[in-house]
């Protein structure tokens, strides 16, 4: 029984460590994501070669639910 608990604990730690994975979310969240100009949802943004995020491309203003009705 002790081995099962140890293995389950190690598996849990590895799973949580894998979730950290270097993904960044500079301006949005799961329930309030950023959107691209075409309206597609962006959950994660990755830096460009210079290490910068282009926050002007993906923003909350591009999301269809944030635009006023016509």
N, C-alpha and C positions, 0 to 999 in steps of 0.2 A: 504493500500500500504506500510505503514511503517513496518508492521509486516512481510510482504513478504521480504522486503529488509533485515531486521534483521535476519530472518531465513536463507536466502541465504548467508548472511555474516558469520553466525555461522557455517553453513554447510561447507563453503569454508575453514574456519579456522580448523575445525575438519578434513577435508580431508587432508590438508597440514600437520597437526600434525601427522596423521596416516602414511604419507609417510616417516617420519623421522625414525620410527620404529627400530632403532638400527642396521640396516644393514650397513655393512662396505664394502668398495671396495678399498683395499689397493694398488692394482697395475694395475687396468684396468679401462676401461670406457665402455659405451654402444657401441660406434663405434670402439673401440680397446680393446676388452676383453682379459682376460687371458684364456688359454686352459690347459686342463689336458693332461697327456702323451698320452692318446688314441685319442686326437684331439677334444674332446667335449668342448664346450664353457662354461666358468664359469663367471657369472656376479657378483656373490657375494660370498665371502669367510667368513666363520664364524670361530671364534677362537676355539681352542681345549680346553680341560679341564684346561690346564695351562695358558690359555689366550693368547697363541701365535698363529701366522699365519704361516703355512708351505708354504712359497712362493716358495720353490724349487719344490713342486708338481705341482702347477699351475703357468704357466709363458707364456709370449708372444711367446717364442721360440717353444712351443709345438703346436701352431696354424698352420694348414695346409697352410695358405696363407703366413706365414713367413718362410717356409722351401724352400730351393732352389729346382728348378726343376731337376729331375733325367735325 
